[in-house]
């Protein structure tokens, strides 16, 4: 009986219209999936991800000029400077670098005994800017041990400078974290030894970071007690590549450490371009959705008398509409499968080019989930419209 109903209802189906919908929807969905996957695959090229400090932070200093140095300008930020930064629409929060106000002597053990000894320095930033295991970070004055995050440049200087010329063994990051450290802290009439350990390395911060809790305790114990103004700030921003940030930094003669602004602008540009491509794909998919709806409405209109006859014979609106619903579901499922296949083919093509940048690629499941959500929404809209149309004919007959 169902076959007979379907043969009756499909007489006015336009294959050309359905093929046109399928092609348009396939193009739109493929563009969306490729854009999402490409963005996920190439984004690591522009991001210098570190385990302890997130990518939406900028390290800000004052530009050093010859005239300023001769006049004794040490590049400090005052409270007004910080307040002005906080008021910027792209700024989420600002943290101050706290410097050590006492003498530090560090001894690093490599091989047998302490092989290196040097004067040292510490800086600290608020803990909310540090993304590290709490068990690895913090300070307890009753059991003093100093966890530190150091610049990778320091390790490179040791491996390719000091070690290479002095016949010392080179060490990896993993080995460095196991090497014993000892600091001698002196000042304010006190001199004490304290063990330390390396818990992380930084490409972005050319300094030695310790917990702020330790720094405040040590400055009070060994320091002069003179209040300090920060010479560096860490700024959390909503969008690191925003051109307004660069304009603000230039107008106030501030500098951003490293190449953070350049990489952030590239990342921001990638985000904008990917967003535009995704928007174009979604628009094409929406247009194809309306093309299909127009085709279904025309088909239902041509079959109005047949549908009304079936309803008068006792068939329910659900029985009549399910044939059109099956047509839509099968068509949309075929489009989704083909779009995923085309996305995977396209990804294989561009991955061969970007692997030269050391990119291994991200999982494709997020892109597939995006495709499922888009096609699910389109299919749900189609089904709702078909049921509404058939129900309106049924109510008209009643």
C-alpha positions in Angstrom: 0.0 0.0 0.0 2.8 2.4 0.9 4.4 1.7 -2.6 1.1 2.6 -4.2 0.9 5.9 -2.3 4.5 6.8 -3.1 3.9 6.1 -6.9 0.9 8.3 -6.7 2.7 11.2 -4.9 6.0 11.2 -6.8 4.6 11.8 -10.3 5.3 15.6 -10.1 8.8 15.3 -8.6 11.3 17.4 -10.5 14.6 15.6 -10.6 16.3 18.7 -11.9 15.2 20.7 -8.9 16.3 18.1 -6.4 19.7 17.7 -8.1 20.1 21.5 -8.1 19.4 21.5 -4.3 21.8 18.6 -3.7 24.6 20.3 -5.7 24.2 23.7 -4.0 23.9 22.1 -0.5 27.0 19.9 -1.2 29.0 22.9 -2.3 28.0 25.0 0.7 28.5 22.2 3.3 31.9 21.2 1.8 33.1 24.8 2.0 32.0 25.0 5.7 33.7 21.7 6.6 36.9 22.5 4.7 37.1 25.9 6.3 36.6 24.5 9.8 39.1 21.8 9.3 41.7 24.0 7.7 41.4 26.5 10.5 41.9 23.7 13.1 44.9 22.2 11.2 46.9 25.4 10.5 46.1 27.3 13.7 49.1 25.7 15.6 51.4 27.4 13.0 50.4 30.8 14.4 50.2 29.9 18.0 53.1 29.5 20.4 51.3 27.4 22.9 52.9 27.0 26.4 51.6 24.8 29.2 51.7 27.6 31.8 50.7 30.8 30.1 47.8 31.2 27.6 48.0 32.7 24.2 45.7 35.7 25.0 48.4 37.3 27.2 50.7 40.1 26.1 53.9 41.2 27.9 54.1 45.0 27.7 57.1 47.2 28.4 57.9 50.9 27.7 60.1 51.5 24.7 63.7 52.3 25.7 65.1 55.4 24.0 68.5 57.0 24.2 67.2 60.3 25.6 65.1 58.5 28.2 68.0 56.4 29.4 70.2 59.5 29.7 67.6 61.3 31.8 67.2 58.3 34.1 63.9 57.2 32.9 63.7 53.5 34.0 60.5 52.7 32.1 58.2 52.1 35.1 54.4 52.0 34.8 52.5 54.2 37.3 49.0 53.6 38.5 47.5 56.0 35.9 49.1 54.0 33.1 47.7 50.8 34.4 44.2 52.3 35.0 44.2 53.5 31.4 45.1 50.1 30.1 42.4 48.4 32.2 39.8 50.8 30.7 40.5 49.7 27.1 37.7 47.6 25.6 40.0 44.9 24.5 41.6 44.5 27.9 40.3 41.9 30.3 42.8 42.4 33.2 46.3 43.6 33.9 49.0 42.0 36.1 52.2 43.6 37.4 55.6 42.0 37.3 57.1 42.1 40.8 60.9 42.2 40.9 63.2 40.7 43.5 64.5 43.4 45.9 67.4 41.4 47.3 70.6 39.6 46.2 70.3 36.1 44.8 73.1 33.6 44.2 72.2 30.4 42.3 74.0 27.1 42.1 73.1 24.5 39.5 74.2 20.9 39.9 75.3 19.2 36.6 77.1 15.9 36.9 79.1 15.5 40.2 78.6 18.4 42.5 77.6 22.0 41.7 79.0 22.8 38.3 77.5 26.3 37.8 77.2 29.3 40.1 75.9 32.7 39.1 74.2 35.8 40.4 70.5 35.5 39.7 67.2 37.4 39.7 63.5 36.6 40.1 60.3 38.1 38.8 56.7 37.2 39.7 53.3 37.7 38.2 49.8 37.1 39.7 48.9 33.4 40.0 45.8 33.8 37.8 48.1 34.4 34.8 49.8 31.1 35.4 48.3 27.9 34.0 50.2 25.2 35.7 49.5 22.3 38.1 48.8 23.8 41.5 50.9 21.0 43.1 53.9 22.2 41.1 53.3 25.9 41.9 53.2 27.7 45.2 55.3 28.4 48.3 55.1 27.2 51.9 57.4 29.2 54.2 57.4 26.3 56.7 58.9 24.0 54.0 60.6 26.5 51.7 61.3 25.4 48.1 61.3 27.7 45.2 59.6 26.5 41.9 60.8 28.5 38.9 59.8 28.9 35.3 62.8 29.9 33.1 63.3 31.0 29.6 64.3 28.4 27.0 67.0 30.8 25.9 68.8 30.2 29.1 68.9 26.4 28.5 70.1 27.0 24.9 72.9 29.3 26.2 74.1 26.6 28.5 73.9 23.8 26.0 75.4 25.6 23.0 77.5 28.1 24.8 78.8 27.1 28.2 78.6 23.3 27.9 80.0 23.3 24.4 83.2 25.2 25.4 83.7 23.8 28.9 83.2 20.1 28.1 80.0 19.9 30.2 77.2 17.6 29.3 74.2 19.0 27.4 70.9 18.6 29.1 67.3 18.3 27.9 64.3 20.1 29.4 63.2 16.9 31.1 66.7 16.4 32.6 66.8 20.1 33.6 63.7 19.7 35.7 65.4 17.0 37.7 68.7 18.8 38.3 69.0 20.2 41.9 69.0 23.9 42.3 70.0 25.9 45.4 69.5 29.6 45.9 71.3 31.8 48.4 69.1 34.8 49.4 70.7 37.7 51.1 69.7 41.2 52.2 68.4 43.1 55.1 71.1 41.6 57.3 70.0 38.0 56.5 71.6 35.3 54.4 69.9 31.9 53.8 70.0 28.9 51.5 66.9 27.6 49.9 66.4 24.7 47.4 64.7 25.2 44.1 63.4 23.3 41.1 62.5 24.0 37.5 58.8 23.3 36.7 58.6 24.8 33.2 60.2 26.6 30.3 59.1 29.6 28.4 59.6 30.9 24.8 57.7 34.1 25.5 59.2 35.3 28.8 62.9 36.0 28.8 63.0 35.9 32.6 62.8 33.7 35.7 59.3 33.4 37.1 58.6 32.4 40.7 55.3 32.3 42.7 54.1 35.8 43.7 53.5 34.4 47.2 57.2 33.6 47.5 58.3 36.9 46.0 56.2 39.0 48.5 57.5 36.9 51.4 61.1 37.2 50.2 61.0 40.9 49.5 59.6 41.5 53.0 62.2 39.3 54.6 65.3 40.2 52.6 64.3 43.4 50.7 64.7 47.1 51.4 61.0 47.6 52.0 60.8 50.4 49.4 57.6 50.2 47.2 58.3 49.2 43.6 56.5 50.3 40.4 56.4 47.6 37.7 58.6 47.9 34.7 56.7 45.2 32.8 53.0 44.3 32.7 51.1 41.2 31.6 47.9 42.0 29.9 45.0 39.6 29.1 43.3 40.7 25.9 40.1 39.5 24.3 41.6 39.3 20.8 45.4 39.5 20.6 45.5 40.3 16.9 43.1 43.3 17.1 44.6 46.3 15.2 43.3 48.6 18.0 45.8 47.0 20.4 48.7 47.8 18.1 47.5 51.3 17.6 47.3 51.8 21.4 50.8 50.4 22.0 52.3 52.6 19.3 50.6 55.8 20.5 51.8 55.2 24.1 55.3 54.0 23.0 54.8 50.6 24.5 56.4 47.4 23.2 55.1 43.9 23.2 57.7 41.2 24.0 58.9 39.0 21.2 56.9 38.5 18.0 53.6 38.1 19.8 51.8 40.9 18.0 53.0 39.6 14.6 51.9 36.0 15.3 48.6 37.3 16.9 47.8 39.4 13.8 48.4 36.4 11.6 46.2 34.3 13.8 43.5 37.1 13.9 43.7 37.3 10.1 43.3 33.5 9.8 40.3 33.7 12.1 38.6 36.4 10.1 39.2 34.7 6.7 38.0 31.4 8.1 34.9 33.1 9.5 34.2 34.7 6.1 34.6 31.4 4.3 32.4 29.6 6.8 29.8 32.4 6.5 29.8 32.0 2.7 29.3 28.2 3.0 26.4 28.6 5.5 24.7 31.2 3.2 25.0 28.7 0.3 23.6 25.9 2.5 20.7 28.2 3.6 19.9 29.1 0.0 19.9 25.5 -1.0 17.5 24.8 1.9 15.1 27.4 0.5 15.5 25.9 -2.9 14.5 22.5 -1.5 11.6 24.0 0.4 10.4 25.7 -2.7 10.6 22.4 -4.6 8.7 20.6 -1.9 6.0 23.3 -1.7 5.6 23.2 -5.5 5.4 19.4 -5.4 2.8 19.5 -2.6 0.8 22.1 -4.4 0.8 20.0 -7.6 -0.3 17.0 -5.5 -2.9 18.9 -3.5 -5.9 17.1 -4.9 -4.2 13.6 -4.5 -3.2 14.4 -0.9 -6.7 15.6 -0.1 -8.2 12.4 -1.6 -5.8 10.3 0.5 -6.8 12.2 3.6 -10.5 11.7 2.8 -9.9 8.0 2.4 -8.7 7.9 6.0 -4.9 8.2 5.7 -3.4 10.3 8.4 -1.3 13.4 7.7 1.7 11.5 9.2 1.2 8.6 6.7 1.1 11.0 3.8 3.9 13.3 4.8 6.4 10.5 5.7 7.1 9.8 2.0 8.3 13.3 1.5 10.2 13.2 4.7 12.0 10.1 3.7 12.9 11.7 0.4 14.4 14.7 2.3 16.3 12.6 4.9 17.8 10.3 2.2 18.8 13.3 0.1 20.4 15.2 3.0 22.2 12.1 4.3 23.7 11.6 0.8 24.8 15.2 0.7 26.4 15.0 4.2 28.3 11.8 3.3 29.6 13.3 0.0 30.6 16.5 1.7 32.6 14.6 4.4 34.3 12.6 1.6 35.2 15.8 -0.3 36.4 17.5 2.9 38.8 14.5 3.5 40.1 14.6 0.0 40.7 18.4 0.2 42.4 17.9 3.5 44.8 15.3 2.1 45.7 17.8 -0.6 46.6 20.8 1.7 48.1 18.7 4.4 50.9 17.7 2.1 51.8 21.4 1.8 51.6 22.5 5.5 53.4 19.5 6.9 56.6 21.4 6.0 55.7 23.7 8.9 55.8 20.8 11.4 52.0 20.6 11.6 50.5 17.1 12.1 46.9 18.2 11.8 43.9 18.1 14.1 41.2 15.6 14.5 38.4 15.6 11.8 35.7 14.7 14.3 34.9 18.3 15.2 34.4 19.1 11.5 32.2 16.1 11.0 30.2 17.1 14.1 29.7 20.6 12.5 28.4 18.9 9.4 26.0 16.8 11.3 24.7 19.8 13.2 24.2 21.8 10.0 22.5 19.0 8.1 20.5 18.1 11.2 19.1 21.6 11.4 18.3 21.8 7.7 16.6 18.4 7.8 14.6 19.3 10.9 13.5 22.5 9.1 12.5 20.5 6.0 10.5 18.0 8.1 8.7 20.7 10.1 7.7 22.6 6.9 6.4 19.4 5.2 4.3 18.4 8.2 2.9 22.0 8.5 1.9 22.0 4.8 0.2 18.5 5.0 -1.5 19.4 8.3 -2.9 22.6 6.7 -4.5 20.6 3.9 -5.9 18.1 6.4 -7.4 20.9 8.5 -8.8 22.5 5.3 -10.6 19.2 4.5 -12.1 19.0 8.0 
